[in-house]
Amino acid sequence: MANERLRAVLLERGVSIADLAAAVQVDPKTVERWITKGRSPYRRHRYAVAAFLGVDESYLWPEALTREQVASASESEIVTIYPHRWAVPRDAWGRLFAQAKAEIGILVYAGLFLADDAGIVRMLGEKAAAGVRVRILLGDPDSLEVAQRGADEGIDEGMAAKIRNALVLYQPIHGQDNVEIRLHRTVLYNSIYRGDDQLLINTHVYGTPAANAPVLHLRKVAGGDMVTTYVSSFERVWEKARPVES
Protein backbone atom coordinates (compact mmCIF):
# COMPACT_ATOMS: atom_id res chain seq x y z
CA MET A 1 0.00 0.00 0.00
CA ALA A 2 1.34 3.41 -0.96
CA ASN A 3 2.38 5.82 1.78
CA GLU A 4 0.05 8.70 0.99
CA ARG A 5 1.04 10.57 4.12
CA LEU A 6 4.66 10.78 3.03
CA ARG A 7 3.60 11.75 -0.48
CA ALA A 8 1.31 14.48 0.84
CA VAL A 9 3.94 15.94 3.18
CA LEU A 10 6.46 16.13 0.33
CA LEU A 11 3.93 18.01 -1.78
CA GLU A 12 3.02 20.35 1.10
CA ARG A 13 6.67 21.14 1.77
CA GLY A 14 7.59 21.46 -1.92
CA VAL A 15 10.24 18.77 -1.48
CA SER A 16 11.05 16.46 -4.38
CA ILE A 17 12.00 12.81 -4.12
CA ALA A 18 15.53 13.75 -5.15
CA ASP A 19 15.67 16.45 -2.45
CA LEU A 20 14.63 14.00 0.26
CA ALA A 21 17.01 11.33 -0.99
CA ALA A 22 19.91 13.76 -0.87
CA ALA A 23 18.94 15.00 2.60
CA VAL A 24 18.89 11.51 4.16
CA GLN A 25 21.65 10.09 1.92
CA VAL A 26 19.79 7.32 0.14
CA ASP A 27 19.10 6.52 -3.51
CA PRO A 28 16.04 8.30 -5.01
CA LYS A 29 14.67 4.90 -6.00
CA THR A 30 14.65 3.96 -2.32
CA VAL A 31 12.49 6.98 -1.53
CA GLU A 32 10.18 6.04 -4.40
CA ARG A 33 9.71 2.60 -2.85
CA TRP A 34 8.93 4.18 0.53
CA ILE A 35 6.13 6.10 -1.18
CA THR A 36 4.74 3.81 -3.90
CA LYS A 37 5.18 0.48 -2.14
CA GLY A 38 4.75 1.72 1.42
CA ARG A 39 8.01 0.18 2.56
CA SER A 40 9.25 1.21 6.00
CA PRO A 41 12.79 2.67 6.06
CA TYR A 42 15.44 1.67 8.56
CA ARG A 43 14.94 3.41 11.88
CA ARG A 44 17.80 5.89 11.36
CA HIS A 45 16.29 6.89 8.02
CA ARG A 46 12.82 7.30 9.54
CA TYR A 47 14.30 9.69 12.11
CA ALA A 48 16.18 11.60 9.41
CA VAL A 49 13.11 11.91 7.16
CA ALA A 50 10.85 13.02 10.02
CA ALA A 51 13.38 15.61 11.19
CA PHE A 52 13.97 16.94 7.67
CA LEU A 53 10.25 17.29 6.94
CA GLY A 54 9.35 18.57 10.40
CA VAL A 55 6.73 15.93 11.17
CA ASP A 56 6.47 13.01 13.59
CA GLU A 57 7.89 9.68 12.62
CA SER A 58 4.76 8.00 14.00
CA TYR A 59 2.62 10.08 11.61
CA LEU A 60 4.53 8.97 8.52
CA TRP A 61 4.88 5.35 9.63
CA PRO A 62 2.19 4.62 12.26
CA GLU A 63 3.00 0.90 12.41
CA ALA A 64 6.78 1.28 12.62
CA LEU A 65 6.96 1.83 16.39
CA THR A 66 5.48 -0.45 19.01
CA ARG A 67 3.34 1.00 21.78
CA GLU A 68 6.19 0.28 24.17
CA GLN A 69 8.65 2.24 22.02
CA VAL A 70 6.28 5.21 21.79
CA ALA A 71 5.71 5.12 25.55
CA SER A 72 9.44 4.94 26.26
CA ALA A 73 10.26 7.81 23.88
CA SER A 74 7.42 9.90 25.34
CA GLU A 75 8.71 9.37 28.87
CA SER A 76 12.10 10.60 27.68
CA GLU A 77 10.45 13.88 26.62
CA ILE A 78 10.01 14.82 30.28
CA VAL A 79 12.97 17.03 31.23
CA THR A 80 11.77 17.84 34.73
CA ILE A 81 8.62 18.44 36.79
CA TYR A 82 8.16 21.42 39.10
CA PRO A 83 5.64 21.05 41.96
CA HIS A 84 4.42 24.63 41.47
CA ARG A 85 4.75 27.30 38.81
CA TRP A 86 6.36 29.59 41.35
CA ALA A 87 9.10 26.95 41.77
CA VAL A 88 10.15 27.27 38.12
CA PRO A 89 13.46 29.22 38.04
CA ARG A 90 12.80 32.74 36.79
CA ASP A 91 15.35 32.45 34.00
CA ALA A 92 13.72 29.24 32.68
CA TRP A 93 11.00 31.28 30.99
CA GLY A 94 13.55 33.55 29.37
CA ARG A 95 15.64 30.61 28.13
CA LEU A 96 12.58 28.91 26.68
CA PHE A 97 11.82 31.89 24.45
CA ALA A 98 15.40 33.03 23.87
CA GLN A 99 16.38 29.68 22.34
CA ALA A 100 13.46 29.65 19.89
CA LYS A 101 14.45 29.87 16.24
CA ALA A 102 11.08 29.47 14.55
CA GLU A 103 8.09 29.38 16.90
CA ILE A 104 6.99 30.87 20.20
CA GLY A 105 3.53 30.09 21.51
CA ILE A 106 1.71 31.15 24.68
CA LEU A 107 -1.72 29.70 25.55
CA VAL A 108 -3.18 30.96 28.82
CA TYR A 109 -6.21 32.61 30.34
CA ALA A 110 -4.20 35.65 31.47
CA GLY A 111 -0.56 34.67 32.10
CA LEU A 112 -0.14 38.05 33.72
CA PHE A 113 3.17 37.07 35.31
CA LEU A 114 4.70 37.00 31.80
CA ALA A 115 2.98 40.08 30.39
CA ASP A 116 4.03 42.00 33.50
CA ASP A 117 7.69 41.17 32.82
CA ALA A 118 8.96 43.99 30.58
CA GLY A 119 12.09 41.98 29.78
CA ILE A 120 10.05 39.04 28.49
CA VAL A 121 7.80 41.29 26.41
CA ARG A 122 10.84 43.03 24.94
CA MET A 123 12.42 39.64 24.15
CA LEU A 124 9.27 38.51 22.36
CA GLY A 125 9.45 41.62 20.21
CA GLU A 126 13.13 41.04 19.47
CA LYS A 127 12.52 37.41 18.53
CA ALA A 128 9.69 38.48 16.22
CA ALA A 129 11.98 41.05 14.60
CA ALA A 130 14.47 38.23 14.00
CA GLY A 131 11.83 36.23 12.11
CA VAL A 132 10.41 34.03 14.88
CA ARG A 133 6.64 33.61 14.78
CA VAL A 134 5.15 34.74 18.11
CA ARG A 135 1.58 33.70 18.88
CA ILE A 136 -0.21 34.66 22.09
CA LEU A 137 -3.58 33.22 23.07
CA LEU A 138 -5.44 34.90 25.93
CA GLY A 139 -8.88 34.08 27.28
CA ASP A 140 -11.73 36.23 26.03
CA PRO A 141 -12.48 38.40 29.11
CA ASP A 142 -16.19 38.47 28.17
CA SER A 143 -16.52 34.69 27.84
CA LEU A 144 -18.31 32.29 30.17
CA GLU A 145 -15.16 30.15 30.28
CA VAL A 146 -13.11 32.99 31.77
CA ALA A 147 -15.89 33.80 34.23
CA GLN A 148 -15.95 30.15 35.34
CA ARG A 149 -12.17 30.03 35.76
CA GLY A 150 -12.34 33.20 37.85
CA ALA A 151 -14.99 31.60 40.04
CA ASP A 152 -12.96 28.37 40.32
CA GLU A 153 -9.91 30.32 41.52
CA GLY A 154 -12.02 32.41 43.88
CA ILE A 155 -11.20 35.72 42.17
CA ASP A 156 -14.41 36.02 40.11
CA GLU A 157 -14.14 39.11 37.85
CA GLY A 158 -10.47 39.38 38.74
CA MET A 159 -9.61 36.90 35.96
CA ALA A 160 -11.15 39.07 33.26
CA ALA A 161 -9.37 42.09 34.74
CA LYS A 162 -6.05 40.24 34.55
CA ILE A 163 -6.61 39.50 30.86
CA ARG A 164 -7.42 43.13 30.06
CA ASN A 165 -4.28 44.13 31.93
CA ALA A 166 -2.21 41.64 29.93
CA LEU A 167 -3.60 43.06 26.67
CA VAL A 168 -2.43 46.51 27.68
CA LEU A 169 1.02 45.21 28.65
CA TYR A 170 1.43 43.49 25.26
CA GLN A 171 0.64 46.72 23.40
CA PRO A 172 4.34 47.54 22.75
CA ILE A 173 4.64 44.47 20.49
CA HIS A 174 1.04 44.13 19.28
CA GLY A 175 0.86 44.85 15.58
CA GLN A 176 4.55 44.14 15.06
CA ASP A 177 5.41 41.80 12.17
CA ASN A 178 5.36 38.13 13.25
CA VAL A 179 3.38 38.88 16.43
CA GLU A 180 -0.22 37.66 16.58
CA ILE A 181 -2.59 37.89 19.56
CA ARG A 182 -5.94 36.13 19.70
CA LEU A 183 -8.70 35.64 22.28
CA HIS A 184 -10.11 32.18 22.90
CA ARG A 185 -13.26 30.82 24.52
CA THR A 186 -11.90 27.46 25.60
CA VAL A 187 -11.91 25.45 28.80
CA LEU A 188 -8.17 25.10 29.44
CA TYR A 189 -6.83 22.09 31.30
CA ASN A 190 -3.27 23.38 30.91
CA SER A 191 -1.48 26.58 30.02
CA ILE A 192 1.09 25.99 27.27
CA TYR A 193 4.34 27.92 26.80
CA ARG A 194 6.30 26.91 23.71
CA GLY A 195 9.75 27.62 22.33
CA ASP A 196 10.17 25.45 19.21
CA ASP A 197 10.38 21.83 20.41
CA GLN A 198 10.40 22.67 24.12
CA LEU A 199 7.32 23.27 26.26
CA LEU A 200 6.48 24.36 29.77
CA ILE A 201 3.05 22.95 30.63
CA ASN A 202 1.32 24.55 33.62
CA THR A 203 -1.43 22.17 34.70
CA HIS A 204 -4.75 23.57 35.93
CA VAL A 205 -6.12 22.26 39.20
CA TYR A 206 -9.69 23.00 40.31
CA GLY A 207 -9.82 25.62 43.06
CA THR A 208 -6.08 26.29 42.84
CA PRO A 209 -4.41 29.33 41.22
CA ALA A 210 -2.17 28.40 38.28
CA ALA A 211 0.89 29.66 40.18
CA ASN A 212 0.39 26.86 42.73
CA ALA A 213 -0.14 24.10 40.15
CA PRO A 214 2.60 21.79 38.78
CA VAL A 215 4.63 22.54 35.64
CA LEU A 216 6.10 19.97 33.23
CA HIS A 217 9.18 20.84 31.18
CA LEU A 218 9.07 18.81 27.96
CA ARG A 219 11.48 18.52 25.03
CA LYS A 220 10.59 16.74 21.79
CA VAL A 221 12.20 13.32 21.31
CA ALA A 222 11.92 11.37 18.05
CA GLY A 223 9.21 8.76 18.40
CA GLY A 224 7.57 10.42 21.43
CA ASP A 225 4.11 11.94 21.28
CA MET A 226 3.65 14.04 24.44
CA VAL A 227 4.96 17.27 22.91
CA THR A 228 2.96 16.60 19.75
CA THR A 229 -0.22 16.18 21.81
CA TYR A 230 0.16 19.59 23.48
CA VAL A 231 1.22 21.36 20.26
CA SER A 232 -1.83 19.93 18.48
CA SER A 233 -4.03 21.20 21.31
CA PHE A 234 -2.52 24.68 20.94
CA GLU A 235 -3.26 24.64 17.21
CA ARG A 236 -6.90 23.63 17.73
CA VAL A 237 -7.44 26.52 20.13
CA TRP A 238 -5.65 28.91 17.77
CA GLU A 239 -7.87 27.97 14.84
CA LYS A 240 -11.05 28.87 16.73
CA ALA A 241 -9.76 32.01 18.45
CA ARG A 242 -10.45 35.54 17.18
CA PRO A 243 -7.69 38.02 16.40
CA VAL A 244 -7.26 41.10 18.57
CA GLU A 245 -7.28 44.23 16.48
CA SER A 246 -4.12 46.32 16.63
Residue pairs with C-beta under 8 A, 6 or more apart in sequence:
1 38
2 35
2 36
2 37
2 38
3 34
3 35
3 38
3 60
3 61
5 59
5 60
6 34
6 35
6 49
6 60
7 35
9 15
9 53
9 55
9 60
10 16
10 17
10 20
10 35
10 53
13 53
13 54
15 52
15 53
17 28
17 31
17 32
17 35
18 28
20 31
20 49
20 52
20 53
21 27
21 28
21 30
21 31
23 48
23 52
24 45
24 48
24 49
24 52
25 48
26 41
26 45
30 41
33 39
34 40
34 41
40 46
40 61
40 63
40 64
41 49
41 61
43 64
46 57
46 60
46 61
46 64
47 57
47 222
47 223
49 57
49 60
50 56
50 57
50 59
50 60
50 222
51 222
53 60
56 225
56 228
57 64
57 65
57 222
57 223
58 64
58 65
58 70
58 223
58 225
65 73
65 223
69 223
70 223
70 224
70 225
73 221
73 222
73 223
73 224
73 225
74 221
74 224
74 225
74 226
75 224
76 221
76 224
77 218
77 219
77 220
77 221
77 224
77 226
77 227
78 216
78 217
78 218
78 226
79 198
79 217
79 218
79 219
80 217
81 214
81 215
81 216
81 217
82 88
82 214
82 215
82 216
82 217
83 214
84 211
84 212
84 213
84 214
84 215
85 113
85 202
85 210
85 211
85 212
85 213
85 214
85 215
86 211
86 212
87 215
88 200
88 215
92 200
92 217
93 114
93 117
93 120
93 193
93 200
94 119
94 120
94 123
96 193
96 194
96 195
96 198
96 200
97 104
97 120
97 123
97 124
97 127
97 195
98 123
98 127
98 195
99 195
99 196
99 198
100 127
100 132
100 194
100 195
100 196
101 132
101 196
102 132
102 133
102 196
103 132
103 133
103 135
103 194
103 195
103 196
104 124
104 127
104 132
104 133
104 134
104 135
104 194
104 195
105 135
105 136
105 137
105 192
105 193
105 194
105 231
105 234
106 114
106 135
106 136
106 137
106 192
106 193
106 194
107 137
107 184
107 188
107 191
107 192
107 193
107 233
107 234
107 237
107 238
108 114
108 137
108 138
108 139
108 188
108 191
108 192
108 210
109 138
109 139
109 146
109 149
109 159
109 162
109 163
109 188
109 191
109 210
110 138
110 139
110 159
110 162
110 163
110 165
110 166
111 138
111 166
111 191
112 162
112 165
112 166
112 169
113 211
114 120
114 121
114 193
115 121
115 165
115 166
115 169
115 170
116 165
116 166
116 169
121 169
121 170
121 172
121 173
122 172
124 134
124 173
124 179
125 172
125 173
125 176
125 179
127 134
128 134
128 173
128 176
128 177
128 178
128 179
129 176
129 177
129 178
131 178
132 178
133 178
133 180
134 173
134 178
134 179
134 180
135 180
135 181
135 182
135 238
136 170
136 179
136 180
136 181
136 182
137 181
137 182
137 183
137 184
137 234
137 237
137 238
137 241
138 163
138 166
138 167
138 181
138 182
138 183
138 184
138 244
139 145
139 146
139 149
139 159
139 163
139 183
139 184
139 185
139 186
139 188
140 146
140 163
140 183
140 184
140 185
140 242
141 159
141 160
141 161
141 163
141 164
141 183
142 160
143 183
143 185
144 185
145 185
145 186
145 187
145 188
146 159
146 160
146 163
146 185
147 156
147 157
147 159
147 160
148 187
149 159
149 188
150 156
150 157
150 158
150 159
150 160
152 206
152 207
153 159
153 207
153 208
153 209
153 210
154 207
167 174
167 181
167 244
170 181
173 179
174 181
174 244
174 246
175 246
180 243
181 243
181 244
182 238
182 241
182 242
182 243
182 244
183 241
183 242
183 244
184 237
184 238
184 240
184 241
185 240
185 241
186 237
186 240
186 241
188 204
189 203
189 204
190 201
190 202
190 203
190 204
190 230
190 233
191 201
191 202
191 204
191 210
192 199
192 200
192 201
192 202
192 230
192 233
192 234
193 199
193 200
193 201
193 202
194 231
194 234
197 219
197 220
197 227
198 217
198 218
198 219
198 220
199 216
199 217
199 218
199 219
199 227
199 230
199 231
200 215
200 216
200 217
200 218
201 215
201 216
201 218
201 230
202 210
202 213
202 214
202 215
203 213
203 214
203 215
203 216
204 210
204 213
205 212
205 213
205 214
218 226
218 227
218 230
219 227
220 227
220 228
221 227
